[in-house]
Every structure is written in C-alpha cells, then in structure tokens.
C-alpha cells in the first residue's frame, strides 16, 4: 500500500475505474440487443461524486487493481441478491438467439 496514512489519495475517479470500458460497453450493447438485464455494480463501488474509494467503513474495496476484495464482495451480497430478486419479473430463462 503506497499511502497507508492517506487512503483517500489512493481513490480513483470513476472514469478510470473501468479499465476495459470498451468491453463493458460491448457487453451492455449485446445484452440490450437481446433484451437481457444487466446488473451494473459501479454504484456499489463508486460514490455518486465519481470517486471510487479503496476503503468503505473499515472494509477494503479492492484486492488489487482489477478485483474487489472478498470482504467487500461478501458485504455486497445482500445488495446483489435484492437486485437479482427485482429481476424475477423479467424472463430470466430467455437465452440469446444463436
């Protein structure tokens, strides 16, 4: 950790957080074309201000530059569960055409 006394200096701007923005955009476009819902976790990782902190409360957000920390993922599990349960009304059995 480069700045253990100033963790806010390690926060990234939301625009820098997705290193594979082109891939993410392609996935979203493909899902939209097939009418498949997409769950975007960005709001759970980055603040509305556009900052993606390395620490939320006393839980590390990132394990490394490209992966969320296990404890943060565990903390997000109920949030993701609620999001997925909200999709139950959607036809989740639908598969993209081949």
N, C-alpha and C positions, 0 to 999 in steps of 0.2 A: 504494500500500500504506500503510495507516494506521499500522501498528506494526512497522516493519522490524526493530526491535531486540527485539521480543517477539511472535513469530509465534503463540505459544500463546494470546495474547489474541484472536486472530482465529478461533480454532477455534469451531465451532458445536456445540450439543447436537444429538444425533441426531434428537430430536423436531422441531427447527427446520430440519433439512436438506432435508426433502421439502416444498417449498412448495406442491406440488399433491397433497397427501395424499388428497384425495377422488378425484382422477383415478386415482392409483396404486391405491387400494382398488377402484375400479370395474374397472380393467384386471385385477387379480388375481381378482376375483369372476367376471368374464366368462371368463377363462382356465380357472378351476376348473370352471365350469359346462360348459365344452366339453372338459374333461379335457386341456387344453393345458398343458404345463410352462411355468413362468415362472422366469427366472433373475433373482434379486434381487441387484444389485451392492452393496447397502448394507454388508454385512460387509467388502467390499473397500475401502470409502471411509471408514467409521466404525469406531472401535475398540470392542471389547466393553464398555468402560466407558461408552459412549454419546457419546463425543466424536468429532467429525469434524474432524481436523486439516487445516490448509492446506498442510502440508509433511510428507512421509513420506521419511525419509532426507534426501536432498538434492533430492527431486523435488517440485515444486509439484503439489498435488492439483487445485486449481481454476483455470480460466482466468478465470472471472468468477463471479458469484453463482449461475449456473444451469448451468454447463458444466464438465466435467472438462478438465484441461489435456492437451494432446496427448501429452506425455511420460509422464504418468501412465497414460493410456489404453494407450499402447504397452507400458508395464510390466505392465499387467493382461492383455494379450492372451493369454499362455500360461495364465493362470488361467481366463479365459473359455473358451479352447479346451478345457481339461480338463473344465470344467463341461458344455460342449456335447457333448463326446465321451461323457460319462457319460449323456447323454440318448439316445444312439444306440439303446439297448434300447427306448426309448419309440417309439411310432408317430409319427415326425416328419412323415410325409406326410399325416396326418389334418388335414382342414380343418374349420373350424366350419360347421355347417349354415346354410343360407340360407333 
